[in-house]
Amino acid sequence: MDTISALVAGSFAATKQMAKNSWGGGVLDHVPPGRKDNIQLSLVGERTILAIIFDDRTTLGMVRLYASQVSSKLAALFDEINVRKGEAETISKDFGQAAKSKLDDVFGS
Protein backbone atom coordinates (compact mmCIF):
# COMPACT_ATOMS: atom_id res chain seq x y z
CA MET A 1 0.00 0.00 0.00
CA ASP A 2 2.87 2.40 0.78
CA THR A 3 4.47 1.78 -2.61
CA ILE A 4 1.22 2.28 -4.50
CA SER A 5 0.51 5.45 -2.54
CA ALA A 6 3.93 6.88 -3.34
CA LEU A 7 3.59 6.02 -7.03
CA VAL A 8 0.09 7.51 -7.22
CA ALA A 9 1.24 10.73 -5.54
CA GLY A 10 4.26 11.02 -7.84
CA SER A 11 2.22 10.37 -10.98
CA PHE A 12 -0.44 12.87 -9.97
CA ALA A 13 2.09 15.54 -9.02
CA ALA A 14 3.95 15.14 -12.31
CA THR A 15 0.75 15.33 -14.36
CA LYS A 16 -0.46 18.37 -12.42
CA GLN A 17 2.84 20.17 -12.98
CA MET A 18 2.84 19.34 -16.71
CA ALA A 19 -0.70 20.71 -17.01
CA LYS A 20 0.29 23.87 -15.14
CA ASN A 21 3.33 24.41 -17.36
CA SER A 22 1.57 23.53 -20.61
CA TRP A 23 -1.73 25.37 -20.39
CA GLY A 24 -1.57 27.28 -17.14
CA GLY A 25 -4.15 25.26 -15.25
CA GLY A 26 -4.15 22.42 -12.82
CA VAL A 27 -5.53 19.00 -13.60
CA LEU A 28 -8.63 17.91 -11.74
CA ASP A 29 -8.33 14.24 -12.47
CA HIS A 30 -5.95 11.84 -14.13
CA VAL A 31 -6.48 8.32 -15.49
CA PRO A 32 -3.25 6.58 -16.49
CA PRO A 33 -4.03 3.68 -18.84
CA GLY A 34 -3.78 0.14 -17.52
CA ARG A 35 -3.81 -3.33 -19.08
CA LYS A 36 -6.59 -4.86 -16.98
CA ASP A 37 -7.43 -2.27 -14.36
CA ASN A 38 -7.53 1.50 -14.46
CA ILE A 39 -7.06 4.06 -11.75
CA GLN A 40 -8.87 7.38 -11.43
CA LEU A 41 -6.96 10.03 -9.48
CA SER A 42 -8.78 13.11 -8.22
CA LEU A 43 -7.53 15.97 -6.11
CA VAL A 44 -9.66 16.55 -3.00
CA GLY A 45 -9.02 19.97 -1.51
CA GLU A 46 -5.36 20.86 -1.74
CA ARG A 47 -3.74 17.96 0.11
CA THR A 48 -5.56 14.71 -0.61
CA ILE A 49 -5.65 12.43 -3.65
CA LEU A 50 -8.64 10.12 -4.09
CA ALA A 51 -7.58 6.97 -5.97
CA ILE A 52 -10.27 4.70 -7.44
CA ILE A 53 -9.22 1.43 -9.05
CA PHE A 54 -11.68 -0.06 -11.55
CA ASP A 55 -11.76 -2.59 -14.37
CA ASP A 56 -13.29 -2.62 -17.84
CA ARG A 57 -16.74 -3.55 -16.50
CA THR A 58 -17.11 0.03 -15.29
CA THR A 59 -17.18 3.05 -17.57
CA LEU A 60 -14.87 5.97 -17.03
CA GLY A 61 -17.86 8.32 -17.13
CA MET A 62 -19.51 6.60 -14.16
CA VAL A 63 -16.26 6.59 -12.22
CA ARG A 64 -15.77 10.31 -12.88
CA LEU A 65 -19.37 11.07 -11.88
CA TYR A 66 -19.09 9.29 -8.55
CA ALA A 67 -15.53 10.51 -7.95
CA SER A 68 -16.73 14.09 -8.39
CA GLN A 69 -19.54 13.58 -5.88
CA VAL A 70 -17.29 11.85 -3.35
CA SER A 71 -14.55 14.48 -3.80
CA SER A 72 -17.00 17.30 -3.05
CA LYS A 73 -18.27 15.56 0.09
CA LEU A 74 -14.76 14.74 1.29
CA ALA A 75 -13.57 18.32 0.69
CA ALA A 76 -16.47 19.62 2.80
CA LEU A 77 -15.66 17.09 5.51
CA PHE A 78 -11.96 18.04 5.51
CA ASP A 79 -12.92 21.73 5.78
CA GLU A 80 -15.12 20.92 8.77
CA ILE A 81 -12.29 18.97 10.41
CA ASN A 82 -9.93 21.93 9.95
CA VAL A 83 -12.45 24.25 11.59
CA ARG A 84 -12.82 21.86 14.51
CA LYS A 85 -9.03 21.67 14.92
CA GLY A 86 -9.03 25.40 15.62
CA GLU A 87 -11.67 24.91 18.28
CA ALA A 88 -9.92 22.01 20.02
CA GLU A 89 -9.62 22.14 23.77
CA THR A 90 -6.17 22.68 25.16
CA ILE A 91 -4.66 20.20 27.58
CA SER A 92 -4.06 21.54 31.06
CA LYS A 93 -0.50 22.01 32.27
CA ASP A 94 -0.80 19.29 34.90
CA PHE A 95 -2.11 16.66 32.45
CA GLY A 96 1.35 15.17 31.85
CA GLN A 97 2.01 14.68 35.55
CA ALA A 98 -1.48 13.21 36.13
CA ALA A 99 -1.03 10.78 33.22
CA LYS A 100 2.41 9.73 34.49
CA SER A 101 0.98 9.17 37.95
CA LYS A 102 -1.84 6.98 36.60
CA LEU A 103 0.60 4.95 34.47
CA ASP A 104 2.81 4.48 37.53
CA ASP A 105 -0.24 3.18 39.43
CA VAL A 106 -1.16 0.77 36.61
CA PHE A 107 2.33 -0.62 36.12
CA GLY A 108 3.33 -0.47 39.79
CA SER A 109 6.37 1.74 39.28
N, C-alpha and C positions, 0 to 999 in steps of 0.2 A: 504494500500500500504506500509506503514511503517513497519508493522508486517511482511508482506511477504518479503520485502527487507532484514530485519534483519535475518529472517530464512534462506533465500537463501544465504546470506553472511556467516552465521555460518556453514551451511551445506557444502558450497564450501571450506571454510577454513579448516574444519575438514577433508574432503576428501583429500585435497591437502597435509595436514600435514601427514596423514596416508600413502599416496603414497610416500612422501619424506622419511619417516622413514622406510617403507617396502622395497622399491626398489631403493631408492636414486634419484628418479626423481619427478618432479612435474606432476600434472594431467592437461591436456589441456582442457578436458571437462568432465562433470559429468551429468548423467541422473538418478536421483532417481526414482524408479518405482512409478506409481500412479495407482489408480483404474480406473478412467475415462480419466484423462488428465495426460500428462507427462510434464516435464520441462527439457529443455536442458540448462546447465550452461556452459559458456565458458569464459575464462579469456581473456580480451582484454588489451594488454599492461601489466602493473604491478599493476594497481589500479582499474580496472573496470571489473565488471562481467556482461556479456550479458545473460539475462534470456529469453528463448523462451518457451512459453507454447503452447502445441499442443495436439491434441487428436488422437485416433486410425485411423483416416482417412488419416493421414500423416505418412509416414515412417520415422524412425529414420535416415536412410541414407540421405534422402532429407534434413532433418532438419540440420544434421551435415554439409552437403555440403554448404547450404546457410549460416549457422552460421559461417563457416570458411571464406567464402567470405566477409561477413559483418564484422567479427572481424578484418580481414586484413585492410579493408577500414577504420574502426573506429580507429584502432591503428595508421594508417598514419595520420588521421585527428587530433587525440590527440597529436601526435608528432608535427604537424604543429602549433597547438594552443600553445604548450609549447614554441616553437621557437618565436612565435609572442609575448608571454608574456614578453620575454626578451627584445623585441624591443619596448615595450610600452612607450608611451610618459609620462614624469613625469608631475605632476600637479605643477603649479607655487606656490610660497610661499604665494602670496596674493589671491589665489583662495578661501580659506575659508572665508576671510573677504568679498570678492566680492559676494559670494553666500549668506552670512548672510545678506548683504545689500539688495540684490534682494528679499530675503524672507521677510525682514522687509517691503519693498515697497509693496509686494503683499498682505501681511496680515495687513498692516497698523500699525505696531508696532512702 
